[in-house]
């Protein structure tokens, strides 16, 4: 059971994405966001609010391993805003735009999870993410999708058309990063659809057992997938980020086709 935070927000009875119940709990110094269930959607250590508390959020930051000059990050789904505020604090070269359909989530993220107000580098927009993607092409270097609700990943966020739209929203060397649940019986179907939308250029990164799996889809194959090169990049990133990039490189090599020298994708076959 969770000990409930002082300012618990709840009471919505409808279950659409725009007005799903938003609950907040606290346990052992960690504040958590829940959307209509006990499942933790986002978490923040109260004494270190900018840190990425959950392993899957740190794993999603591995786009930095592959793209060295990200300038525009587009995110669908705010949650507690863990990655949004982390990028705002530690990646000053990146401009972020976050699309969130539920105004209550935006309110809670700002009031209880330290998400900053909009400025020149961070824009949180109340809007329908699906509609936004349909209307904006080639706008992002990285597109991040973390769209779980109380019932799991919404059907509209895992269709072939959706992943095609994700690819269309990216610039020529852009990267899709999506958080999926490894035990989902449809995981292989979703992965196959991502591979189809990105012509076989995809990698998976498990961040827990069992648990979240970050999937990366690439508009263009990364310039260097040699493991030693990725390790060097990871070491460089770890100088400025409290993220276990080196461990994630080893997981990438373990869970994708690889030799002792290089990671491969289906597009390499």
C-alpha positions as CSV (number, residue, x, y, z in Angstrom):
1,X,0.0,0.0,0.0
2,X,1.1,3.6,-0.6
3,X,1.0,6.3,2.0
4,X,-1.0,9.1,0.4
5,X,0.7,12.4,-0.2
6,X,-0.6,15.5,1.6
7,X,-2.2,16.9,-1.5
8,X,-3.9,13.9,-3.0
9,X,-5.8,14.8,-6.2
10,X,-8.5,12.4,-7.3
11,X,-12.2,12.1,-7.9
12,X,-12.6,11.9,-11.6
13,X,-15.2,9.3,-12.7
14,X,-14.7,9.2,-16.4
15,X,-11.8,7.3,-18.0
16,X,-11.0,9.2,-21.2
17,X,-7.4,10.4,-21.5
18,X,-8.4,14.0,-21.2
19,X,-9.9,13.5,-17.7
20,X,-8.5,10.3,-16.2
21,X,-8.1,10.3,-12.5
22,X,-4.8,11.6,-11.2
23,X,-3.5,10.4,-7.8
24,X,-0.3,11.2,-5.9
25,X,1.3,9.1,-3.2
26,X,4.4,9.2,-1.1
27,X,6.5,6.3,0.3
28,X,10.1,6.4,1.7
29,X,10.8,9.9,0.3
30,X,9.6,9.1,-3.2
31,X,6.5,10.8,-4.6
32,X,4.6,8.9,-7.3
33,X,2.0,9.7,-9.9
34,X,-0.9,7.2,-10.6
35,X,-3.5,7.4,-13.4
36,X,-6.6,5.7,-12.2
37,X,-4.7,2.7,-10.7
38,X,-2.0,1.7,-8.2
39,X,0.6,1.5,-11.1
40,X,3.3,4.1,-10.7
41,X,3.4,6.2,-13.8
42,X,6.1,8.6,-12.7
43,X,8.2,9.0,-9.6
44,X,10.4,11.7,-8.0
45,X,12.7,11.5,-5.0
46,X,11.7,14.5,-3.0
47,X,15.3,15.4,-1.9
48,X,16.6,15.2,-5.5
49,X,13.6,16.3,-7.7
50,X,15.6,16.6,-10.9
51,X,17.1,13.1,-10.8
52,X,15.6,10.3,-12.9
53,X,14.3,8.0,-10.2
54,X,12.9,5.2,-12.4
55,X,15.3,3.1,-14.5
56,X,13.2,3.2,-17.6
57,X,13.4,7.0,-17.7
58,X,17.2,6.8,-17.6
59,X,17.1,4.2,-20.3
60,X,15.0,6.4,-22.6
61,X,17.7,9.1,-22.3
62,X,20.0,6.7,-24.3
63,X,19.0,8.5,-27.5
64,X,22.1,10.6,-26.5
65,X,24.3,7.6,-27.3
66,X,23.2,7.6,-30.9
67,X,22.5,11.3,-31.8
68,X,25.2,13.8,-30.8
69,X,23.4,17.0,-31.8
70,X,19.8,16.8,-30.6
71,X,18.2,20.2,-30.7
72,X,14.5,19.5,-30.7
73,X,12.7,17.0,-28.5
74,X,9.0,16.3,-28.9
75,X,7.3,14.3,-26.1
76,X,3.8,12.9,-26.2
77,X,2.6,12.4,-22.6
78,X,3.8,14.5,-19.6
79,X,3.2,12.3,-16.6
80,X,5.2,13.6,-13.7
81,X,7.5,15.3,-16.2
82,X,10.7,13.5,-15.1
83,X,12.4,13.6,-18.4
84,X,11.1,17.0,-19.4
85,X,12.6,18.6,-16.3
86,X,15.8,16.6,-16.5
87,X,16.4,17.7,-20.1
88,X,15.6,21.3,-19.1
89,X,18.1,21.2,-16.3
90,X,21.0,19.1,-17.8
91,X,20.7,19.4,-21.6
92,X,20.7,23.2,-22.2
93,X,21.2,22.7,-26.0
94,X,17.8,20.9,-26.3
95,X,14.5,22.7,-26.8
96,X,11.6,20.5,-25.5
97,X,7.9,20.5,-26.4
98,X,5.6,18.2,-24.4
99,X,2.0,17.5,-25.6
100,X,-0.4,16.5,-22.8
101,X,-4.1,16.1,-23.2
102,X,-5.1,16.0,-19.5
103,X,-5.0,19.5,-17.8
104,X,-4.9,17.8,-14.4
105,X,-1.7,16.1,-15.2
106,X,-0.1,19.4,-16.1
107,X,-1.3,20.9,-12.9
108,X,0.0,18.1,-10.7
109,X,3.3,17.9,-12.6
110,X,3.9,21.6,-11.9
111,X,2.5,21.7,-8.3
112,X,3.9,18.5,-7.0
113,X,6.7,17.3,-9.3
114,X,8.7,20.5,-9.8
115,X,8.1,20.8,-13.6
116,X,9.0,24.4,-14.4
117,X,6.8,26.9,-16.1
118,X,7.1,27.3,-19.9
119,X,10.1,29.2,-21.2
120,X,12.2,29.5,-24.3
121,X,13.4,25.9,-23.9
122,X,10.4,24.0,-22.5
123,X,6.8,24.2,-23.7
124,X,4.1,22.1,-22.1
125,X,1.1,22.3,-24.4
126,X,-2.4,21.0,-23.5
127,X,-3.5,19.2,-26.7
128,X,-4.3,15.9,-28.2
129,X,-0.9,14.2,-29.0
130,X,-2.4,12.1,-31.8
131,X,-3.8,15.2,-33.6
132,X,-0.5,17.1,-33.0
133,X,1.5,14.3,-34.7
134,X,-0.9,14.2,-37.6
135,X,-0.4,18.0,-38.2
136,X,3.3,18.3,-37.7
137,X,5.8,16.6,-40.0
138,X,9.6,16.6,-39.7
139,X,9.7,18.7,-36.6
140,X,11.7,16.7,-34.1
141,X,15.2,15.2,-33.8
142,X,13.8,12.9,-31.1
143,X,10.2,11.9,-30.5
144,X,9.5,10.4,-27.1
145,X,6.3,8.4,-26.4
146,X,5.3,7.4,-22.9
147,X,1.6,7.1,-23.2
148,X,0.4,4.5,-20.6
149,X,-2.9,5.0,-18.9
150,X,-4.8,3.0,-16.3
151,X,-5.4,0.2,-18.9
152,X,-1.9,0.1,-20.3
153,X,-0.9,1.6,-23.7
154,X,-3.9,3.0,-25.5
155,X,-4.8,1.2,-28.8
156,X,-4.3,4.4,-30.8
157,X,-0.7,4.6,-29.6
158,X,0.4,1.2,-31.0
159,X,-1.2,0.9,-34.4
160,X,0.7,0.8,-37.6
161,X,-0.7,4.2,-38.7
162,X,0.5,5.7,-35.4
163,X,4.1,4.4,-35.8
164,X,4.1,5.7,-39.4
165,X,3.1,9.1,-38.1
166,X,5.9,8.9,-35.6
167,X,8.4,8.4,-38.4
168,X,6.8,11.2,-40.4
169,X,7.2,13.6,-37.5
170,X,11.0,13.1,-37.3
171,X,13.7,14.8,-39.2
172,X,15.9,12.9,-41.6
173,X,18.2,11.5,-38.8
174,X,15.5,11.5,-36.1
175,X,14.9,8.9,-33.4
176,X,11.7,7.5,-31.9
177,X,11.9,6.4,-28.3
178,X,8.9,4.6,-26.9
179,X,8.3,3.0,-23.5
180,X,6.7,-0.4,-23.8
181,X,5.9,-3.1,-21.2
182,X,7.9,-6.3,-21.8
183,X,5.2,-8.6,-20.4
184,X,2.5,-7.2,-22.7
185,X,1.2,-10.1,-24.8
186,X,1.3,-7.8,-27.8
187,X,4.8,-6.6,-27.4
188,X,6.1,-8.5,-30.4
189,X,3.3,-7.1,-32.6
190,X,4.2,-3.5,-31.5
191,X,7.9,-4.1,-32.1
192,X,7.2,-5.5,-35.6
193,X,5.1,-2.4,-36.4
194,X,7.9,-0.1,-35.3
195,X,10.4,-2.1,-37.4
196,X,8.1,-1.7,-40.4
197,X,7.7,2.0,-39.9
198,X,11.5,2.4,-39.6
199,X,12.5,-0.1,-42.3
200,X,14.0,-2.5,-39.8
201,X,16.1,0.2,-38.0
202,X,15.2,-0.5,-34.4
203,X,16.8,-1.5,-31.1
204,X,15.4,-2.6,-27.8
205,X,16.6,-1.8,-24.3
206,X,15.1,-3.7,-21.3
207,X,15.4,-1.6,-18.1
208,X,13.9,-4.1,-15.6
209,X,13.0,-7.8,-15.0
210,X,10.3,-8.0,-16.0
211,X,9.4,-4.4,-16.8
212,X,9.8,-1.5,-19.1
213,X,11.5,-1.9,-22.5
214,X,12.6,1.2,-24.4
215,X,12.4,0.8,-28.1
216,X,14.4,3.0,-30.4
217,X,13.4,3.5,-34.1
218,X,15.8,5.3,-36.4
219,X,15.0,7.3,-39.5
220,X,18.6,6.8,-40.5
221,X,21.0,4.1,-39.2
222,X,23.3,5.5,-36.5
223,X,26.7,6.4,-37.9
224,X,28.6,4.1,-35.5
225,X,27.2,1.0,-33.7
226,X,30.5,-0.4,-32.8
227,X,30.4,-1.4,-29.2
228,X,33.7,0.2,-28.3
229,X,32.5,3.5,-29.8
230,X,29.3,3.3,-27.8
231,X,31.2,2.6,-24.7
232,X,33.4,5.7,-25.3
233,X,30.3,7.8,-25.9
234,X,28.8,6.4,-22.7
235,X,31.8,7.3,-20.6
236,X,31.8,10.8,-22.0
237,X,28.1,11.2,-21.2
238,X,28.6,9.9,-17.6
239,X,30.9,12.8,-16.9
240,X,27.9,15.1,-17.0
241,X,24.9,12.8,-16.4
242,X,24.0,10.6,-13.4
243,X,22.8,7.9,-15.8
244,X,24.3,4.4,-16.1
245,X,25.0,4.7,-19.9
246,X,27.8,2.1,-19.8
247,X,25.4,-0.5,-18.3
248,X,22.8,0.4,-20.9
249,X,25.4,-0.2,-23.7
250,X,26.0,-3.7,-22.4
251,X,22.2,-4.3,-22.3
252,X,21.9,-3.1,-25.9
253,X,24.5,-5.6,-27.0
254,X,22.9,-8.4,-25.0
255,X,19.4,-7.9,-26.2
256,X,19.9,-7.1,-29.9
257,X,21.8,-8.9,-32.6
258,X,25.5,-8.3,-32.0
259,X,29.0,-9.6,-32.1
260,X,31.8,-8.7,-29.8
261,X,32.4,-5.7,-31.9
262,X,29.1,-4.3,-33.2
263,X,25.4,-4.1,-32.7
264,X,23.2,-4.9,-35.7
265,X,19.6,-4.2,-36.7
266,X,17.3,-6.0,-39.1
267,X,18.1,-3.4,-41.7
268,X,21.7,-4.7,-41.7
269,X,20.6,-8.2,-42.9
